[in-house]
Structures are given as C-alpha cells and as structure tokens.
Amino acid sequence: MRVAAVDQGTTSTRCLVVEDGGKARVAASIRHAQHHPAPGRVEHDPEELLQNIRSVLDAGGPVEAIAIANQGESCLAWDAKTGKALHPVIVWQDARTARELEALGAAAEARSKAVCGLPLDPYFSASKMAWLLKNVPAVSEAHSQGRLRLGTTDAFFLDRLCGSFRTDLATASRTGLLDLAKGSWSTEMCELHGVPLECLPEIAAVDGGFGMLGGAPVKVSIVDQQAALYGHGCRMPGDCKITFGTGAFLLAVSGNERPAIEGLLPTIAWKEQGKPAVFAIEGGVYDAGAALEWARSAGFFADVGELDAFDGPSALSRGIVFVPALSGLAAPYWDREAAPLLIGMDHATSRRDLARAVLEGIAMLTVGLIDEAARSAGVGKTISIDGGISQSAYFAQFLASASRRTIVVPAMFELTALGLAELAGVDCAAGRAIARTFQPDNSVSDADRRRFTRAVERARGWRE
Ligand SMILES: O=P(O)(O)OC[C@H](O)CO
C-alpha cells in the first residue's frame, strides 16, 4: 500500500509517501508564515495552510490512502455555508486568553481537570474559541445566524477538503472541551468557556474515515504528537517518546484507563475503530527548537553543527544555567509569568558556553517531565526521541545522563509520518531501526539537577 502522510505542523506542511516495509520519501515540505499581531499572539492564515496541504499532496502523486496529522490545539472559526474562515488560526502557542482563564478561578480549574484532564491554560483550544466568539463580530454574527463552525485545524481542513466536519478523539482531547470518561463533548466545559457545543465537529476514531480527497480516501486524522508516539512504536504502558520540535512533547502510553496523575496531563493517545481508546500521559516544554532559534538569532551559535560536541564539564556544572521559558513554563508548572533566565556567567564565559547552556536548559526542563511521568504513571528505562535537537549527540547524551535513562534515536527522522502510515495500515516495522543509543553516565550530578531547579524557581513569576 502507498500512503500519503501529511504532517501539517506549526511551522511547515510536509508530505511523505510511505510504502509497505516503511520505505518513505519526502514528496514536499512547505513552510508557512507565522503572524505575531501583538505580543503573546501567534496566528496562521488558514487558506495558506489549506493550499499547502493541497500542494504537498499534489507533489506526492497518486496514492491509495491519505493520513493527516494536525498541530493539536490550534483552532479557528468558519462559516458553515461558505467554508470561509472568519479569523486566522489561533495557534497553540498563543497566550491571549490568559487573563480570562485566570478570572474563571480555582473551582473552575478543578472541574476542568476532573472532566477533561486539562488545567485552564491558554494552550488548549477552549478559551481560544471563546475569545473568537466574544471578540470577532463576524464569528458572533455567524453564530446568531446558525452558520458557525468551531474546531481545531483538522476539522477545518477535512470540512473544506472532503466535506467532512469531523475531528478524532485524540485531537478532541486537546481542546479542553472533551469529557474524557465519556469520549464526547462536555456540556459543562462548553458552558464554562462559553463555547456552543452545537458548533463543534463530530468526534470519530482516528481511523474513522474522513471522506475522499483527489480520488483517495482520507483514512486517518490525528494530532501530530500522538501520531509520532505511534510512529516510535510505543504501544505498551510505559513506552515513551519525546519529540523536539518548536516545543518538546513527552508522551507515554498508559493503557485503556484514564491515568491518575498530577503535574502531567491525561490525554487520548489514539482510538482505533472497534477498539477501546488508548490513554497516554503528556507533558510539554513550550520552547525547545524555538529556544534554539532564539539563541541562534542572539548570536550564541551560527550553525547547528556547532552543537554536536563540547569539551570539558557541562555549563550547568559550572553554574551557567539557561531556563528556556520564552513563552512561560508548561507542565508541570503551568506558569505563563515565568521568563527566560540566563544566570551564572563571568568574564570568562564564551558564546559557546551560552549555546551549551541553552541546549542543557531544554534537556533539563524535559528531565522534569520525565521525572513527573515516572512518579505518576511509570516510564520505561528507555526513551525514544526525535526532532531537530535529537540529532545533537551532545544533547542526547546529556539528556541520558540527566534523566538516568537510556535514550535512543530512531534512524527514521519522520516519526509522525511513520505513525500516520501505520495507523492507515502500512506495515512499517522494518523502517523502525535505532540509529544511536546513549547510556547515562555520571556527568550530570544530583547537585546539577538541584542547581537547575533553583534557576527555575528564580525564573518563575517574573512577568507578574
Ligand atoms: O506542530 P508541532 O510539531 O510543533 O507540534 C505541535 C503540538 O502538537 C502542539 O501541542
């Protein structure tokens, strides 16, 4: 079978054509514009994303099936009659609704955690959809005329491309509106946020079938992180992956019951037709690749090749610490007021020390996620990682040593696409070879770990 696996992510839209045996080729990859209309706001042009999906699929040529991954919590409003978007996509990184959520108070947050497993953070779609209704006249007008559709980007793409106004259970679990126990939209959460339930898409299994596109069925639709979890081959409770993209996202399979956890989040890993939903625990670092991009623009390094190896003891062990809280701190802190912190330099500190501190800071925030995951639900001794930063041998070794776990890097770079193809029925087992393995050594001490924790405490609440 030949499947076009489309990864519509935060920064680009990619299409890989994957065949049985896991043989994959990148057909096309197109970057799209990031719009920052005001501080803390991040938007995408929905028509640009749609056009990019069409273009990368065209480049892929004829296939027997299509599978699409979406960028998670990013969402928008559109007109049911014309299909026209009524506002740009509000991207998952966008924090414009922080105040509104704070005003909802602690009792509301406790209900949100109980019903959908998520805190009241602007990261999730619910408050973004509410913002659209309250602040965009075209959206409230469409609502009063019964023409409004609200959804994550997948529902918009599928509606426009295949005439199928649907989302899947895994993506729905990222909105803050899903009743995790029932697997359906929660009336209580919709009322809490002021999101009209009747404007939301129907919820399907990830392989529920989403209509036809260019003569091929869209067999699979799912969040990119969950697709990557599947692509890493994680199936059993404790199997864990971390993807280092714009942010860093840890997911660990937890089984068929909602995991009882604190700090990290229960989420749906996937739900295949005729099978029970599989749960995962999830934790994110808002800025991973994004922090590295910032470090590059600040002149800490010029080329990623410079980040593969460093001499001598870590920056952290020498007291030079970077906390990459450019967008605040996500799990387990949920602190949008945290700010980036770079501390511990002296007259001898070099540009290279700073670049190294940035890498180590990203790794240390991720170690915090691993520790939390291990505390609450269990994480195996081996963790599989992917994404841009995973290619730095220094980073992977540091992560292994700091987390006290074996870190493996698969040979296949495109794990999201691999997961999509597998969910669509392509046999990819042969494509899942491990390229590199990093065993923990004693280069990161308990004192180093405590030092980083102290730096995080200093970074918190700065933007108050
Ligand atoms: O598009 P990515 O790869 O940056 O992933 C986005 C995440 O799903 C956001 O939660």
The ligand as a MOL file (V3000), in Angstrom:
LIG
                    3D

  0  0  0     0  0            999 V3000
M  V30 BEGIN CTAB
M  V30 COUNTS 10 9 0 0 0
M  V30 BEGIN ATOM
M  V30 1 O 3.4510 21.1810 15.1110 0
M  V30 2 P 4.4430 20.7180 16.1430 0
M  V30 3 O 5.2300 19.5580 15.6840 0
M  V30 4 O 5.2540 21.8570 16.6750 0
M  V30 5 O 3.5570 20.1350 17.3710 0
M  V30 6 C 2.5900 20.9330 17.9420 0
M  V30 7 C 1.9580 20.2510 19.1430 0
M  V30 8 O 1.0700 19.2270 18.7630 0
M  V30 9 C 1.2710 21.2900 19.9950 0
M  V30 10 O 0.7140 20.7220 21.1370 0
M  V30 END ATOM
M  V30 BEGIN BOND
M  V30 1 2 1 2
M  V30 2 1 2 3
M  V30 3 1 2 4
M  V30 4 1 2 5
M  V30 5 1 5 6
M  V30 6 1 6 7
M  V30 7 1 7 8
M  V30 8 1 7 9
M  V30 9 1 9 10
M  V30 END BOND
M  V30 END CTAB
M  END
